[in-house]
Amino acid sequence: MAYKTSYLEKQAIDAINKHKVICIEDVVYFMDCSRATFYNQKLDQLDTIKAALSKVKAELKGGLRKKMYESDSPADRAMLYKLCSTDEEIAKISMQNVKMEHSGGITINLQDGTGNG
């Protein structure tokens, strides 16, 4: 069966919004076409579909961050802190920190959280 790209594009966007799909690979499960047709029509490359996926991901992440913020769980609070921290702050609280540099020489800095790094 021949499909118009515009029809499949609309169907994909509707599926993303209705089913809260976050991975391009999963969109085709909610469509009338085959996986081959989906990729042959280059639907995975359309900015409109990418934007719909990004919007659902942003909403999901926002909801998760809100739940972590409102949670009394130490694990949730630690994860939220890491999400809000700079790389330097994360390195300071990390139990394992590996730093490797290469520019004419080799520098390796390992820290295992025990002071033996």
N, C-alpha and C positions, 0 to 999 in steps of 0.2 A: 504494500500500500504506500502510495506517495503522500508525503506530509509537507505542508508549507512550513518553512522555518518560523514564520510569525505565529502560527498556530501552536507549534511546539514550545516556542519561547513563552507564550502566555500560559500554557499548561504547566510549564516548569516553574514559573514564578508563582502561580496559584498553589502548586504543590508545596513549594518552599514555605510560603506563608501559612498555609493551612496545617501542615504537618511539622512545622518548625525544623525543617531539614537544615543541617549545618555543613554537610559534606557534598560536594558536587557528585561524587560517586553514588550517593543515595537518592538523588533526585529522580533518576530513571525508574526507580521502583514504583513511583506514584504516577507514571505516565503511560500513555497508550502505545508508545513506540518501543522498539528494542534498544538495547545498549548501543549496538552498532549504529543505528539510525541517529541516536542522540549525539554520538561523537562524529559521525560522518557529516551531520548538519552543523558541526562546530558550535553546538550550544554551550559547551563548557568554556568557550572563549568569549561569549557575549558579556559585555559590561553590565547589562541589565540583570542578568542571572547572577553574576558575581556580586553585584550590589545587594540583591535580595538576600543572598547567603550571608553577606557581611552584616546586614541589618539584623538578621535573626541571631547571629553569633554575638553581636554587641548587646542585644536584649538579654540573651542568656547569661553572658558574663556579668552584666549589670545586676541581674537578679541574684546570681550566685554571690557577688560581692556584697549585696545588701544583706543576704542571709548570713554571711560570715560576720559582717559588722554587728548584726543584731544577736549573734550567737554568744553564749557564755563558754563555749568549748575552747580550751587552750589551743587545740590544733587549728581550729578555724581562725582564731586571732593571730596565730603565728603565720599562717598562710596569707592572711590579709596584710600583715605587716610586710611580708616579703614582696607582695604585689605592689605595695606603695613605696618600697625602699629603693634607694639608688644601688648600683652595683657595689659601691664601696661599703655601704651599710650591710648589705647581704653578706659580703665577704667577712665582715667583722663578726657576724653571728653564726656563720656557717660552721658546721662540724668538720667539713672537709673543704679545703680551698686549694686549688691547683692553679698555678700561674706559670705559663710557658711563654718565653719570648725568643725571637730569632731575628737577629740583624747583625750579621758578621760573627756572632758568637752565640752561645746557647746559655740561657738562664732558666733554671727550673726552681720553683719555690713550691714545696709541698707542705701542707699543714693538715694534720689529721685530727685536730681538736684536743690532743693530749699534751701538747707542748713538745712532742718528740718529732715534729715535722721538719 
